[in-house]
Amino acid sequence: MANPVTSSEYPSEVYGLVTKLALEVTFRNYWCFLPLTSPDPSLLATIVKDFRPNLTEYEDFYRHVHQNPEVSGLELETSDLVASHLRRLGFDVHINIGGHGVAGVLKNGPGRTILIRAELDALPILEQTDLPYKSTKRMIDRYGNERPVMHACGHDMNMAALLGASALLKSARERWSGTLITLFQPDEEETGGAQAMVDDGLYSKIPIPDIMLGQHVVPLKSGQVAVKSGEVLVAAESIHVRIIGGPCEGSINPQLCVDPIPLSMRIIAELEDFVHQELGHKNDVTVACWGFHAGLPGNDYVAFADFLLDVKTIDPEIRLRALDLVERKIRDDCRAAKTPKDPVFNYSVRAPLTKNDPDVTAQIQAIFSSYFGSDSVPMELTRACEDFSILGAKHDIPYTYWNFGGSATTKGEIATNHSPFFAPQCEPTLQAGTDAMALAILSFLAI
């Protein structure tokens, strides 16, 4: 065991810094390992109802952001808007983290540090609603393409509810103790923003949280909330594949070599069935093609075909087996077709599995059940994916992620996330999202 540091061995400023860091680590570990307690649900309900802000301001925010969306990686105006609002609430604000990421810190005495998160970006989709505040915006995306832009996933509502909950906690600061971090992540739709924020030194700017909380609006009935322990969103892997056709060895006629287009199309059509046959249909895995490109202008032969695969799984072992099967199938089919070169694979994790911590989730479930009554429903595992958990992966931070409803009706066909018709109604959606997030925070910080 090393000898302890003493003030006589180091300059006072160094000793002071070491002592400060040691205390921060000690306090974080202390709060992190305290057992979760079940606060009085009626007390939390009273705090929420007494300090809930006038939500008209946040309805206006929602409509403004809905009408002025920004695609992934280019969320400058949205970032400025949320940063300005957090400053007005008295948060210590950090900007331009991992792109246009924003993190606001509100320190309010000793206690746990809770991170809450929403997303900044919209989608390159042409809105087809008839809302008076519909988006007609077009942008040049980061790839140089002019695209229509729409908040077709509901990130505008997620942001509004997070700001509403932050305002509620600021007003109720006499009723809780701890640190609140309100984080707005860029580039969620392409699932790169969480890692970019971490890589850009997120936790050198803000405290490491003890617990993370996230929520997302979905086409449940407006006013409902849905949460459960365990797996809630799937893991997703991207595979960029290149099938090579010509020129082929020993021939001066590349147009007579293997045509990679029909070969690639046949492979893509057979992949998911092949994986299911090998793994068994009971194992949860999907293989989808998300992009295809082949051919160059001016050539009468095709040198290669590129396609993008999206592989979604739940079980980590099944994930590895599925990826191995996909590559094996493609290699075998190329070999059988006598392509001049082996196929090329480029793998990237699009999103890890989202798996709620059982203890954190049980506490939130109990509070939601008491407050929302029959509008607190079980969350269903969906084929959607998220990079939220990446924010805490390095430090093994427990988290809970839940849904809240935004649909006026549950009858007939309902617009889902990523539909050009998806637009959550303001109320009671916004109030439910604000209350749910505030309740979850208070369940760990209320005094």
Secondary structure, DSSP 4 states (H G I P E B T S, - for coil): -PPPP-TTTS-HHHHHHHHHHHHHHHHHHHHHHSPP----HHHHHHHHHHH---THHHHHHHHHHHHS--BTT--HHHHHHHHHHHHHHT-EEEEEETTTEEEEEEEESSS-EEEEEEE--BBS-------TT----EEE-TTS-EEE-B--SSHHHHHHHHHHHHHHHHHTGGGB-EEEEEEEES-TTTT-HHHHHHHTTHHHHSPPPSEEEEEEEEEEETT-EEE-SEEEE-EEEEEEEEEE--S-TT-S-GGGS--HHHHHHHHHHHHHHHHHHHH-TTS-EEEEEEEEEE--TT-SS--EEEEEEEEEESSHHHHHHHHHHHHHHHHHHHHHHT-SS--EEEEEEEE--EEE-HHHHHHHHHHHHHHHGGGEEEPPPBS----TTHHHHTTT--EEEEEEEEES--SS--PPTT-TT----STTHHHHHHHHHHHHHHHHHB-
